[in-house]
Amino acid sequence: MTFSFARSAALTLALGLAVPLSGTASRAADIPTPEAFGKAPECVALRTKYPTLTGKKIMVGLGGYTAGFEAPSAADPTVIEGLDPDLISYMGECLGFSHEFQNGSFNVLLTAITSGRVDMGPSLYVTDVRRKQVAFVSNFAVIDGSVVKKGNPKGLTSLDALCGATVAAAAGTYEAVSLVPPQTEKCEKAGKPPVNLLLLQNTDNSVQAVQSGRADIYLTALSDANALAKSAPDLGTGFSIDLPILNGFPIAKTNTLMRGAILDSMKAIQAQGIEKVLLVKWGQGDGSERPAEDKD
């Protein structure tokens, strides 16, 4: 879902927060800690390449919280946890910087980045519209998941199964604008009923629509869907979809030093298999990793 972060900022506290997926402890033991990673030869070389970042505090702008990506820990709400904090911790140890999260309104997040009030943002969908404002260091592909009633009573197992079903989506999201309309056309061309799109204001309303029966399914980022399904006994997950979109960290186009440093550190993180383990840990799946790239 593309509301707020291109994921839901409203999701956080209503869920009771996301937790790392079970079964990842053994895989996590196979990767170095951030501190150990920072001592790797490639990181020592990067600190030599980018000496001005050593000892610097990087400001990371947020536009709300999103379960699985960045949200207050259930154990300690003063701690922000998720995929982004984990990756940024590895980047920081590799490049020598510390970081602080600065929360604010999503509608001014990109402006805060371009003006230099913050150094970078959380991972966002890399879209053509956003690339007109900021650059991105992309690192994984977007995988959408789905939330249905427990047991998936309508048998919604793929996009093609949505013909005649009602899909809840927040207005302006990728799902509402670019996913459901083409599927409706496909259904109608096949002589099947169209997909009914129920536009709502946010994640909470979309989930409530599924629970009440107003909607049959809610499409959102996979980690969000997994967290939502665990948050209520009457919810479950349906199917997942590989979307033709990348996720990446937004950085000001003019901040070429930061762009280069984040790109190089992300390449080092991927080379050691760290990101794949973290993607699994936070519910996105290791198959979503894509080679880090600078997207100007």
Secondary structure, 3 states (H helix, E strand, C coil): CCCECCECCCCHHHHCCCCCCCCCHHHHCCCCCHHHHHCCHHHHHHHHHCHHHCCCEEEEEECCCECCCEEECCCCCCCEECHHHHHHHHHHHHHCCEEEEEECCHHHHHHHHHHCCCCECCCEECCHHHHCCCEEEEEEEEEEEEEEECCCCCCCCCHHHHCCCEEEEECCCHHHHHHHHHHHHHHHHCCCCCCEEEEECCHHHHHHHHHHCCCCEEEEEHHHHHHHHHHCCCEEECCCEEEEEEEEEEECCCCHHHHHHHHHHHHHHHHCCHHHHHHHHCCCCHHHEEEEEEEC
